Amino acid sequence: MENKKIAVFCGSKTGNSPAYTSAAKQLGALMTERNIDLVYGGGNVGLMGIIADEIMSKGGNVYGIIPEKLMQMEVGHPGITELKVVNTMHERKAQMAHMADGFIAMPGGIGTLEEIIEVFTWQQIGYHDKPCAFLNTNNYYDDLFSFIQNMVDKEFLSEEHRNKLISNSNPALLLEQMF
């Protein structure tokens, strides 16, 4: 049986707290223990590089998909199981979504937010039924979830769809909620 694969969206920076780095390492170790492969943006910097390195150091599989433009900026990770270079960000996201059995957003910037919201939108309109989750380290996503609740309160998002979003600050519990 093939390993499950989770696409992890996360920062190309490490943020201002060691808790973010710690969470990336913990999630990577747990994924490897549970035979879950990583699908990610292919970078060797920030939280992306940390989770990839952790999984590789524990003997897991890491599949990176990176656009040519970012590869030219020398941020591609040379030490992972497979690094695929594509032409555009659109191709990257489509291939990551196709490969993954679920999605996790760790703390990150606007790109991380855009990626998880896009796959959540695809789930909402029926393109897939894969779990969409947030690793809410240091309450990073609390304000986003308040805003999402506002969408529900103002009747722009159904409670049913909102309830499909998974959030937990504990990586082990998050993985259990997903599968």
FENNORBEL-V937682 format. One record per pair of residues at least 24 apart in sequence whose ideal C-beta (glycine too) atoms are under 10 Angstrom apart, sorted by sequence separation. I is the first residue (numbers start at 1). J is the second residue. D is the distance in Angstrom with one decimal. If there is no record, write none. Layout:
i j d
I J D
I J D
//
This chain:
i j d
23 47 8.3
24 48 8.5
27 51 6.2
28 52 7.6
30 54 9.7
31 55 6.2
32 56 9.1
36 60 7.9
37 61 4.2
38 62 4.7
39 63 4.9
40 64 5.9
41 65 6.7
42 66 3.3
53 77 8.2
56 80 6.2
67 91 7.3
141 165 9.6
6 31 6.6
21 46 9.3
24 49 9.0
25 50 6.3
26 51 9.6
28 53 7.8
29 54 6.0
30 55 9.9
32 57 8.7
33 58 7.8
35 60 8.0
36 61 9.1
37 62 7.1
38 63 6.8
39 64 8.0
40 65 7.8
41 66 6.2
42 67 8.7
45 70 10.0
52 77 5.5
55 80 8.5
56 81 7.5
67 92 5.5
89 114 9.3
93 118 6.6
97 122 6.9
103 128 9.4
116 141 9.4
142 167 9.0
5 31 9.6
20 46 9.1
21 47 7.1
24 50 4.3
25 51 7.4
28 54 3.2
29 55 8.0
32 58 4.0
34 60 9.7
35 61 9.1
37 63 6.5
38 64 8.5
39 65 7.3
40 66 9.3
41 67 8.8
49 75 8.6
53 79 7.6
55 81 8.9
65 91 7.9
66 92 6.8
67 93 9.8
89 115 9.3
93 119 8.1
102 128 9.7
141 167 6.4
4 31 8.9
20 47 6.2
23 50 9.4
24 51 4.5
27 54 8.0
28 55 4.5
31 58 8.8
32 59 6.6
33 60 8.9
43 70 7.1
48 75 8.6
52 79 8.0
53 80 8.9
65 92 4.8
101 128 9.7
103 130 6.5
104 131 8.7
105 132 8.0
106 133 9.9
107 134 9.2
117 144 9.2
142 169 9.9
3 31 9.4
6 34 9.8
22 50 9.4
23 51 9.1
24 52 9.2
25 53 8.6
26 54 8.4
27 55 9.1
28 56 8.7
29 57 9.0
30 58 9.8
32 60 3.8
42 70 7.6
43 71 9.7
45 73 9.8
49 77 6.3
52 80 5.6
64 92 9.5
65 93 8.5
100 128 9.0
102 130 5.0
103 131 7.0
104 132 8.3
105 133 7.3
106 134 8.2
107 135 7.6
113 141 9.2
116 144 9.5
120 148 9.5
141 169 9.3
3 32 10.0
12 41 8.0
21 50 5.7
24 53 9.2
25 54 4.8
28 57 8.4
29 58 6.0
31 60 6.5
32 61 8.8
41 70 7.9
42 71 7.8
45 74 9.6
46 75 9.2
48 77 7.8
52 81 9.4
65 94 9.3
93 122 9.8
101 130 6.0
102 131 4.3
103 132 5.0
104 133 4.8
105 134 5.0
106 135 4.7
107 136 8.6
140 169 8.7
4 34 8.0
6 36 5.5
8 38 6.0
10 40 7.5
20 50 8.7
21 51 9.6
24 54 6.9
25 55 9.7
28 58 7.2
31 61 9.7
32 62 9.8
43 73 9.7
44 74 8.7
45 75 5.4
49 79 9.6
65 95 5.1
97 127 8.3
98 128 9.2
100 130 6.5
101 131 8.2
102 132 7.5
103 133 6.7
104 134 7.3
105 135 7.0
106 136 9.3
107 137 5.6
136 166 9.9
139 169 7.3
3 34 8.9
4 35 7.3
5 36 7.0
6 37 7.5
7 38 8.1
8 39 7.5
9 40 7.6
10 41 8.4
12 43 5.7
14 45 8.8
15 46 8.3
29 60 9.0
31 62 9.7
44 75 6.2
45 76 9.9
49 80 9.8
52 83 9.9
65 96 5.5
97 128 7.1
100 131 9.8
102 133 6.9
103 134 9.5
104 135 5.7
105 136 9.2
106 137 6.9
107 138 7.5
113 144 7.5
117 148 9.7
133 164 10.0
134 165 7.0
135 166 9.6
136 167 5.0
137 168 9.9
138 169 7.7
3 35 4.8
4 36 4.9
5 37 4.5
6 38 6.6
7 39 4.3
8 40 5.1
9 41 7.5
11 43 9.6
12 44 9.6
13 45 7.6
14 46 5.4
15 47 7.4
25 57 9.4
28 60 7.5
43 75 4.8
44 76 6.7
45 77 8.6
63 95 9.3
64 96 9.4
108 140 8.9
132 164 6.9
133 165 7.5
134 166 7.0
135 167 8.2
136 168 6.4
137 169 6.0
2 35 9.6
3 36 6.2
4 37 7.1
5 38 7.4
6 39 6.8
7 40 6.6
8 41 8.8
10 43 9.3
12 45 5.1
13 46 4.5
14 47 6.0
21 54 9.9
25 58 10.0
42 75 8.1
43 76 7.0
44 77 3.8
63 96 8.7
65 98 10.0
97 130 8.1
107 140 4.4
124 157 8.3
131 164 7.9
132 165 5.9
133 166 3.8
134 167 4.4
135 168 7.1
136 169 4.7
137 170 9.6
1 35 9.1
3 37 4.8
5 39 5.0
6 40 9.0
7 41 8.9
11 45 9.0
12 46 4.1
13 47 7.5
14 48 9.8
28 62 9.0
41 75 9.1
42 76 5.5
43 77 6.1
44 78 7.2
65 99 7.9
106 140 8.3
107 141 7.9
124 158 8.6
131 165 9.0
132 166 6.8
133 167 6.9
134 168 7.8
135 169 7.3
136 170 9.1
137 171 8.7
2 37 8.7
11 46 4.8
12 47 7.7
13 48 9.4
14 49 9.0
41 76 9.6
42 77 5.9
44 79 7.7
105 140 9.3
106 141 9.7
129 164 8.9
131 166 5.9
132 167 9.9
133 168 7.5
134 169 9.3
135 170 8.7
10 46 7.2
11 47 4.7
12 48 5.9
14 50 7.1
41 77 9.3
44 80 8.5
63 99 6.5
105 141 7.5
124 160 9.4
125 161 9.7
135 171 6.1
10 47 4.0
11 48 7.2
12 49 8.4
40 77 8.8
63 100 9.4
124 161 5.0
9 47 9.7
10 48 5.7
42 80 7.4
123 161 8.0
124 162 9.8
136 174 8.5
8 47 8.6
9 48 8.9
10 49 9.8
11 50 9.6
44 83 9.6
105 144 9.2
135 174 5.7
8 48 8.1
10 50 8.5
40 80 8.8
42 82 9.3
43 83 9.9
121 161 9.6
124 164 7.8
134 174 8.1
135 175 9.6
10 51 6.7
42 83 5.3
120 161 8.2
123 164 6.5
124 165 10.0
133 174 5.6
38 80 8.4
42 84 7.4
120 162 9.9
123 165 9.1
133 175 8.5
8 51 6.0
38 81 8.8
39 82 9.9
42 85 8.0
131 174 9.6
8 52 9.1
37 81 7.9
42 86 9.4
120 164 7.9
131 175 9.9
133 177 6.9
120 165 6.6
133 178 5.5
131 177 7.7
132 178 9.0
8 55 9.7
131 178 4.3
41 89 9.3
130 178 8.9
131 179 7.3
116 165 9.1
42 92 8.0
41 92 6.8
41 93 9.2
51 104 9.7
8 62 10.0
42 96 9.6
41 96 7.6
51 106 7.6
5 61 8.3
7 63 9.2
39 95 8.5
40 96 7.5
50 106 9.7
3 60 8.5
39 96 5.3
3 61 6.7
5 63 7.1
7 65 9.2
12 70 9.1
39 97 9.0
48 106 9.1
39 98 9.3
47 106 5.7
39 99 4.8
40 100 9.6
46 106 10.0
47 107 7.0
48 108 8.5
105 165 9.9
39 100 5.0
46 107 10.0
47 108 6.7
37 99 8.8
38 100 9.6
39 101 9.1
46 108 8.0
104 166 8.6
105 167 9.4
12 75 7.2
37 100 9.3
39 102 9.8
46 109 9.3
103 166 9.6
37 101 9.2
39 103 9.1
40 104 9.9
48 112 9.6
102 166 8.9
36 101 8.3
47 112 8.9
106 171 9.2
36 102 8.8
38 104 9.8
41 108 10.0
104 171 8.8
41 111 8.3
104 174 6.9
41 112 9.4
104 175 8.5
31 104 9.3
102 175 9.0
41 115 8.3
104 178 7.7
103 178 8.9
102 178 5.0
27 104 7.3
101 178 8.7
102 179 6.9
101 179 7.7
27 106 7.1
24 106 6.3
23 106 6.6
24 107 8.9
9 93 9.5
23 107 7.8
7 93 9.1
20 106 7.4
9 96 8.5
20 107 5.2
7 95 9.7
8 96 9.5
19 107 8.9
20 108 9.1
47 135 10.0
7 96 4.7
7 97 6.9
17 107 8.8
47 137 9.7
5 96 9.4
7 98 9.7
15 106 9.6
7 99 7.1
8 100 9.0
15 107 5.7
6 99 9.8
7 100 3.7
14 107 9.2
15 108 8.4
5 99 5.6
6 100 6.1
7 101 8.7
8 102 9.7
9 103 6.9
10 104 8.2
11 105 10.0
13 107 9.4
15 109 9.5
5 100 5.2
6 101 6.6
7 102 7.4
8 103 7.8
9 104 7.2
10 105 7.2
11 106 7.2
13 108 8.0
4 100 8.8
5 101 5.4
6 102 5.1
7 103 4.9
8 104 4.9
9 105 4.8
10 106 3.7
11 107 6.0
12 108 7.6
13 109 7.2
4 101 4.6
5 102 8.1
6 103 6.9
7 104 7.4
8 105 7.9
9 106 7.1
10 107 6.8
11 108 3.5
12 109 7.4
3 101 9.1
4 102 7.4
6 104 5.8
7 105 9.6
8 106 6.2
10 108 4.7
11 109 5.7
2 101 9.5
9 108 6.3
10 109 9.4
12 111 7.7
8 108 9.7
11 111 8.4
12 112 8.9
10 111 9.5
11 112 6.1
9 111 7.6
10 112 5.9
9 112 4.6
8 112 9.4
9 113 8.3
9 114 8.7
10 115 9.5
9 115 4.2
10 116 9.9
8 115 9.8
9 116 5.3
7 115 8.2
8 116 9.9
9 117 9.8
27 135 6.3
7 116 9.3
9 118 9.6
26 135 9.3
9 119 8.5
27 137 9.3
24 135 8.7
26 137 9.4
7 119 7.6
23 135 6.1
23 136 9.5
24 137 8.7
23 137 4.3
20 135 9.5
22 137 8.2
23 138 8.4
21 137 9.7
20 137 5.7
23 140 9.4
19 137 5.5
20 138 7.2
19 138 5.1
17 137 8.1
20 140 8.0
17 138 5.8
19 140 9.2
15 137 8.7
16 138 9.6
7 130 8.9
15 138 8.5
17 140 9.2
6 130 9.3
6 131 8.9
7 132 9.9
8 133 9.7
9 134 9.7
10 135 8.4
15 140 8.3
6 133 8.6
8 135 8.4
34 172 9.2
33 172 9.4
36 175 7.3
30 170 9.9
31 171 8.5
30 171 5.4
34 175 6.5
29 171 8.6
30 172 5.6
33 175 9.6
34 176 9.5
36 178 9.4
28 171 8.9
29 172 9.9
36 179 8.2
26 170 8.9
27 171 4.2
30 174 8.9
31 175 7.3
26 171 4.9
27 172 8.9
30 175 6.0
34 179 8.4
23 169 8.2
25 171 9.5
26 172 8.0
30 176 9.9
23 170 9.3
24 171 9.1
27 174 7.9
23 171 6.3
27 175 8.0
22 171 9.8
19 169 9.4
23 174 10.0
6 175 8.1
4 175 9.7
6 178 7.6
6 179 9.0
4 178 9.1
4 179 6.6
//
